[in-house]
Amino acid sequence: YVVTCISTGFVKEWDVATGLNTLVHFSGLQRRSSEKPLQIAVSNNSQVLYYPSANSINCYDIATGRLLDQLTGHLAQTQCCTFAPLAYTLISGATDSHCIFWSPFEAVPGRTSLAPQQALADDEDAWSD
């Protein structure tokens, strides 16, 4: 499969063999009015789609489009994310000028498989005194 996303936030999943849209509905996607590019990411096992949404990253099951989790930590609009498969790390960026490196961790109820490397309060960043 190939997953595409346009600047308004609309996501489609395509079957490479047939060239057809699989018609998977990714629930809860927010329509974006910005014409800035939006970068999505896919996990190394191709099972999870990471989608920047508001000030978080939404995690979707690629097969069903079901929202699995929401990774929070940015203080402003998230614009991009990328998955580094060798480090098994998701990196997200936002208009708050911060990048967050999301790393694997012990399973916690209600979470998928990633968490920020250091837990912060909702109104806190890692650089302020």
C-alpha positions as CSV (number, residue, x, y, z in Angstrom):
1,Y,0.0,0.0,0.0
2,V,0.9,3.6,-0.5
3,V,-0.5,6.3,1.8
4,T,-0.8,9.9,0.5
5,C,-1.7,13.1,2.2
6,I,-2.5,16.5,0.7
7,S,-2.0,19.9,2.4
8,T,-5.7,20.0,3.6
9,G,-5.0,16.9,5.6
10,F,-7.0,14.5,3.4
11,V,-5.4,10.9,3.6
12,K,-5.9,8.1,1.0
13,E,-4.5,4.6,1.0
14,W,-3.8,3.1,-2.4
15,D,-3.4,-0.6,-3.3
16,V,-0.2,-0.7,-5.3
17,A,-1.1,-3.9,-7.2
18,T,-4.4,-2.5,-8.5
19,G,-3.8,1.2,-8.4
20,L,-7.2,1.7,-6.6
21,N,-8.1,3.6,-3.5
22,T,-8.7,1.1,-0.6
23,L,-11.4,3.5,0.8
24,V,-10.1,3.1,4.3
25,H,-11.6,5.9,6.4
26,F,-9.1,7.4,8.9
27,S,-11.4,8.5,11.7
28,G,-11.0,11.9,13.4
29,L,-8.8,13.6,10.8
30,Q,-9.0,17.4,11.1
31,R,-9.4,19.4,7.9
32,R,-6.5,21.8,7.7
33,S,-6.8,25.3,6.2
34,S,-3.1,25.8,6.0
35,E,-1.4,25.4,2.6
36,K,1.9,24.4,4.4
37,P,3.0,20.9,3.6
38,L,2.0,18.2,6.1
39,Q,4.4,15.3,6.5
40,I,3.0,11.9,7.7
41,A,4.9,8.8,8.7
42,V,4.4,5.1,8.7
43,S,5.9,2.6,11.2
44,N,8.6,0.2,10.1
45,N,6.2,-2.7,10.1
46,S,3.7,-0.7,8.0
47,Q,0.9,-1.1,10.5
48,V,0.7,2.4,12.0
49,L,0.2,5.7,10.3
50,Y,1.4,8.8,12.3
51,Y,-0.5,11.9,11.5
52,P,0.2,15.5,12.8
53,S,-3.0,16.8,14.3
54,A,-3.4,20.0,16.3
55,N,-0.6,19.9,18.9
56,S,-0.3,16.1,18.9
57,I,0.4,13.1,16.7
58,N,-2.5,10.7,16.0
59,C,-1.6,7.0,15.6
60,Y,-3.9,5.1,13.2
61,D,-4.2,1.4,12.3
62,I,-3.4,1.4,8.5
63,A,-5.6,-1.6,7.8
64,T,-8.8,-0.2,9.5
65,G,-8.2,3.5,9.8
66,R,-9.1,3.3,13.6
67,L,-7.4,5.8,15.9
68,L,-5.1,3.9,18.2
69,D,-3.6,6.6,20.2
70,Q,-2.7,10.3,20.5
71,L,0.9,11.3,21.3
72,T,0.9,14.7,23.1
73,G,3.7,17.0,24.0
74,H,3.9,19.9,21.5
75,L,2.8,23.3,22.6
76,A,1.6,24.4,19.1
77,Q,0.4,23.0,15.7
78,T,2.3,19.9,14.6
79,Q,3.5,20.1,11.0
80,C,5.6,17.0,10.4
81,C,6.8,13.6,11.6
82,T,9.1,11.0,10.3
83,F,9.9,7.5,11.5
84,A,13.5,6.3,11.8
85,P,13.3,2.5,11.5
86,L,16.8,1.7,12.6
87,A,16.4,3.6,15.9
88,Y,12.7,2.7,16.1
89,T,12.0,6.4,16.8
90,L,9.4,8.8,15.6
91,I,10.4,12.4,15.3
92,S,7.8,15.2,15.2
93,G,8.1,18.9,14.6
94,A,5.7,21.8,15.3
95,T,5.3,25.5,15.0
96,D,6.5,25.8,18.6
97,S,10.0,25.3,17.1
98,H,10.5,22.0,19.0
99,C,11.2,18.5,17.8
100,I,10.2,15.6,19.9
101,F,11.8,12.2,19.7
102,W,9.3,9.5,20.6
103,S,11.0,6.2,21.7
104,P,9.8,2.7,22.5
105,F,9.0,2.1,26.2
106,E,7.4,-0.4,28.5
107,A,3.7,-1.0,27.8
108,V,1.4,1.4,29.6
109,P,-2.4,1.0,29.4
110,G,-4.0,3.3,26.8
111,R,-0.8,3.9,24.9
112,T,0.5,2.4,21.6
113,S,4.3,1.8,21.5
114,L,5.8,5.2,21.7
115,A,6.3,7.9,24.3
116,P,8.4,11.1,24.6
117,Q,11.9,10.5,25.9
118,Q,11.1,12.7,28.9
119,A,7.7,13.4,30.3
120,L,6.8,17.1,30.5
121,A,3.8,19.0,31.9
122,D,1.3,20.3,29.2
123,D,2.7,23.9,29.6
124,E,6.4,23.0,29.9
125,D,9.2,22.5,27.5
126,A,12.6,20.9,27.9
127,W,14.7,24.0,27.5
128,S,13.2,26.6,29.9
129,D,14.5,27.2,33.4
